[in-house]
Amino acid sequence: MKPTLILIPGLLCDEVVWTHQADSLADLADIRIATNGARDSLVAMAEAIIAQAPARFALAGHSMGGRVALEIIRRVPERVTGLALLDTGHAPLPPGEPGSLEVVARLALVEKARRQGMRAMGWEWLQGMVYPSRLSDAVLVNAILDMIARKTPDLYAAQTQALIGRPDATPLLAKIRCPTLVLCGREDLWSPPVRHEGMCNMIPGSTLSVIPYCGHMSTLEQPAEVSKALRSWLEGRDHASRG
């Protein structure tokens, strides 16, 4: 029986962001793609996934999904056989003015979605999200905008509250004992490589993969490279679990 791999999408994302990985890794694992829905806390998202997960499983989370994955491993570390954190973070909302500015910016986008629609908001959200030259890639851009347009402003508002109220996962990192991959795009402006280097340094035995010519949406921008890194992690995780 193949091991289970649960893929967790990020803010406003769904199974589309994992299309290449779900197809290319199906020979190694039973792939399940989580749905975060309109839950307004990362804890609620994590607990919903745990409730439907098998006894043992590996996790890969992108962006907000990486934070959800950390909340899962905080609760049931003995059930998680491997962890992949993609284009994500571990710190809570910063105190003082930086945190206030982040909240204002996030809520302004939610209001734009309510006034002008999800697709119009998505185009603004996309700026700085992908490798600059890819903004002219109609196939990539439309795939992302179509995905966003399938969501509602209410769902966006709930997931935004979940990120604003994100728990501090920093103390958890040193306690992670399963094989862990930390991955990001080299040009990820939202979750830059230096942050992932820091996470990798804090997670014992973890591996860092930085994908060139790639922004925040790594699974869609460089799908083959991300799948290759995940395959290597999965194969190593399987070896570790049998060792």
C-alpha positions as MATLAB code, in Angstrom:
seq = 'MKPTLILIPGLLCDEVVWTHQADSLADLADIRIATNGARDSLVAMAEAIIAQAPARFALAGHSMGGRVALEIIRRVPERVTGLALLDTGHAPLPPGEPGSLEVVARLALVEKARRQGMRAMGWEWLQGMVYPSRLSDAVLVNAILDMIARKTPDLYAAQTQALIGRPDATPLLAKIRCPTLVLCGREDLWSPPVRHEGMCNMIPGSTLSVIPYCGHMSTLEQPAEVSKALRSWLEGRDHASRG';
ca = [
       0.000    0.000    0.000;
       1.334    3.428   -0.981;
       1.811    6.031    1.764;
      -0.576    8.981    1.902;
       0.585   12.463    0.937;
      -1.736   15.353    1.826;
      -1.179   18.506   -0.242;
      -2.407   21.745    1.357;
      -3.004   24.803   -0.854;
      -2.491   28.391    0.200;
      -4.625   31.518    0.366;
      -7.396   31.467   -2.266;
      -5.838   28.399   -3.850;
      -7.186   24.924   -4.557;
      -6.194   21.684   -6.300;
      -5.034   23.635   -9.368;
      -1.799   24.680   -7.648;
      -0.923   21.018   -7.105;
      -1.891   19.686  -10.561;
       1.614   18.740  -11.721;
       2.698   17.368   -8.353;
      -0.456   15.271   -7.900;
       0.021   13.709  -11.327;
       3.770   13.181  -11.230;
       3.951   11.783   -7.679;
       0.962    9.453   -7.948;
       3.289    6.473   -8.426;
       4.883    7.135   -5.030;
       1.928    8.088   -2.860;
      -1.817    8.158   -2.432;
      -2.337   11.872   -3.124;
      -5.028   13.798   -1.280;
      -5.562   17.540   -1.745;
      -6.995   19.401    1.221;
      -9.675   22.090    1.072;
      -9.250   25.004    3.486;
     -12.651   26.506    2.737;
     -14.009   29.564    4.529;
     -12.480   28.710    7.904;
     -11.172   31.784    9.707;
      -8.301   30.204   11.651;
      -5.310   28.072   10.741;
      -6.112   25.869   13.714;
      -9.585   25.127   12.337;
      -8.085   24.306    8.950;
      -5.547   21.975   10.555;
      -8.117   20.197   12.701;
     -10.395   19.626    9.694;
      -7.533   17.930    7.835;
      -6.561   15.823   10.860;
     -10.163   14.624   11.224;
     -10.111   13.172    7.707;
      -6.502   11.960    7.587;
      -5.365    8.342    7.905;
      -3.339    7.142   10.872;
      -0.044    8.051    9.191;
       0.587   10.549    6.415;
       3.088   12.945    4.882;
       2.291   16.652    4.438;
       3.222   19.271    1.874;
       1.893   22.795    2.316;
       2.277   25.816    0.037;
       2.180   29.374    1.431;
      -0.698   29.506    3.959;
      -0.871   25.730    3.531;
       2.624   25.453    4.992;
       1.430   27.238    8.111;
      -1.538   24.849    8.280;
       0.880   21.931    7.969;
       2.850   23.265   10.947;
      -0.349   23.429   13.002;
      -1.057   19.805   12.081;
       2.394   18.670   13.156;
       2.024   20.684   16.368;
      -1.054   18.595   17.207;
      -0.238   15.110   15.886;
       3.537   14.893   15.306;
       3.504   11.133   15.806;
       1.228   10.707   12.777;
       3.275   12.784   10.317;
       5.895   10.801    8.390;
       7.299   13.700    6.379;
       6.882   17.465    5.996;
       7.428   19.776    3.019;
       7.108   23.528    3.557;
       6.857   25.559    0.339;
       6.998   29.360    0.054;
       5.737   29.855    3.578;
       6.633   31.187    7.011;
       6.499   30.521   10.739;
       6.308   33.888   12.501;
       3.106   35.506   13.806;
       1.831   38.939   12.817;
       4.633   41.328   13.788;
       3.931   43.748   16.638;
       3.497   47.473   16.260;
       3.410   49.368   13.003;
       4.599   46.549   10.697;
       1.732   44.346   11.830;
      -0.781   47.179   11.565;
       0.360   47.967    8.028;
       0.043   44.315    7.035;
      -3.513   44.156    8.383;
      -4.490   47.346    6.552;
      -3.041   46.050    3.268;
      -4.742   42.663    3.583;
      -8.131   44.154    4.452;
      -7.860   46.666    1.600;
      -7.586   43.773   -0.849;
     -10.613   42.105    0.702;
     -12.581   45.339    0.237;
     -11.409   45.579   -3.369;
     -12.684   42.034   -3.926;
     -16.086   43.054   -2.555;
     -16.254   46.223   -4.656;
     -14.656   45.161   -7.931;
     -14.779   41.371   -7.877;
     -12.323   38.596   -7.136;
     -10.609   38.637  -10.519;
      -9.840   42.366  -10.370;
      -8.452   41.932   -6.861;
      -6.480   38.905   -8.072;
      -4.663   40.920  -10.713;
      -3.442   43.373   -8.054;
      -2.573   40.480   -5.720;
      -0.564   38.833   -8.495;
       1.873   41.753   -8.815;
       5.079   40.675   -7.098;
       3.644   37.188   -6.669;
       5.276   35.534   -9.684;
       8.639   35.898  -11.404;
       8.357   39.275  -13.209;
       8.653   37.983  -16.773;
       5.854   35.487  -16.106;
       3.279   38.276  -15.743;
       3.085   38.188  -19.550;
       2.511   34.405  -19.541;
      -1.219   34.299  -20.252;
      -1.569   30.583  -19.496;
       0.001   30.914  -16.041;
      -1.711   34.206  -15.163;
      -5.150   33.066  -16.289;
      -4.815   29.792  -14.376;
      -4.162   31.765  -11.191;
      -6.845   34.390  -11.857;
      -9.429   31.742  -12.773;
      -8.665   29.939   -9.517;
      -9.100   33.142   -7.512;
     -12.297   34.025   -9.383;
     -13.858   30.729   -8.287;
     -13.660   31.930   -4.664;
     -15.950   34.413   -2.915;
     -15.128   37.610   -1.017;
     -16.509   35.978    2.142;
     -14.120   33.044    1.809;
     -11.274   35.478    1.134;
     -12.193   37.501    4.233;
     -12.235   34.364    6.406;
      -8.870   33.115    5.148;
      -7.421   36.603    5.571;
      -8.497   36.595    9.220;
      -6.806   33.208    9.584;
      -3.525   34.690    8.371;
      -3.828   37.820   10.479;
      -4.359   35.610   13.549;
      -1.639   33.132   12.587;
       0.027   31.368   15.534;
       3.752   31.606   16.175;
       5.257   28.326   14.972;
       8.863   29.322   15.713;
       9.223   27.217   18.906;
       7.836   24.208   17.039;
      10.544   24.074   14.363;
      13.293   22.667   16.595;
      10.944   19.879   17.707;
      10.232   18.538   14.198;
      11.712   15.063   13.807;
      10.328   13.803   10.487;
      12.196   14.217    7.166;
      11.562   17.824    6.136;
      11.965   19.724    2.864;
      11.994   23.531    2.903;
      11.491   24.980   -0.589;
      10.896   28.377   -2.182;
      11.333   30.346   -5.370;
      14.557   32.328   -5.495;
      12.567   35.437   -6.424;
       9.769   34.898   -3.915;
       9.132   38.415   -2.592;
       6.357   37.337   -0.204;
       8.297   34.539    1.484;
      11.944   35.144    0.541;
      14.761   32.586    0.547;
      16.377   34.083    3.665;
      13.265   33.120    5.645;
      13.456   29.561    4.359;
      17.158   29.358    5.154;
      16.262   30.333    8.703;
      13.554   27.665    8.923;
      15.909   25.053    7.523;
      18.527   25.981   10.134;
      15.944   25.533   12.896;
      14.498   22.187   11.711;
      16.893   19.330   12.519;
      18.116   17.449    9.448;
      15.956   19.415    7.016;
      16.847   20.049    3.364;
      16.642   23.408    1.567;
      15.699   23.748   -2.107;
      15.657   27.169   -3.784;
      14.137   27.154   -7.268;
      15.622   29.669   -9.755;
      13.536   31.929  -12.019;
      10.609   31.433   -9.661;
       8.440   33.614   -7.447;
       5.898   32.739   -4.757;
       3.692   30.450   -6.856;
       6.410   27.836   -7.244;
       4.200   24.813   -7.873;
       2.720   26.550  -10.942;
       5.716   28.615  -12.068;
       8.263   25.788  -12.039;
       6.101   22.660  -11.617;
       8.648   20.127  -12.865;
      11.402   21.440  -10.579;
       9.094   21.449   -7.549;
       7.879   17.927   -8.338;
      11.488   16.763   -8.702;
      12.353   18.152   -5.253;
       9.240   16.594   -3.731;
      10.039   13.239   -5.341;
      13.515   13.263   -3.830;
      12.039   14.168   -0.423;
       9.349   11.491   -0.675;
      11.837    8.800   -1.648;
      14.126    9.815    1.202;
      11.188    9.938    3.616;
      10.140    6.456    2.567;
      13.665    5.170    3.125;
      13.793    6.820    6.552;
      10.431    5.375    7.549;
      11.634    1.862    6.605;
      15.057    2.257    8.142;
];
